[in-house]
């Protein structure tokens, strides 16, 4: 299986939701999550330069009425447009 096929093995849901990304070394960011799938999510924010591939981060959906659960993820891709995160 090619890396492109591997990356696309889960169907994508194009979305735009505000989430709080917590990076242990650089703190919290309010960012926009897009391309949600069973495998992960893309964070569309080119300003997060401190996150490196392999880093563990957590996400919480911002603006929910009830407390949002914290989801733990791993940085698996960096582009000029943002970060690819995998559920861990």
Beta strands, then each sheet from edge to edge (+ up, - down):
strand 1: 17-23
strand 2: 27-34
strand 3: 40-43
strand 4: 56-61
strand 5: 71-79
strand 6: 82-87
sheet 1: 1+ 2- 3+ 6- 5+ 4- 1+
end
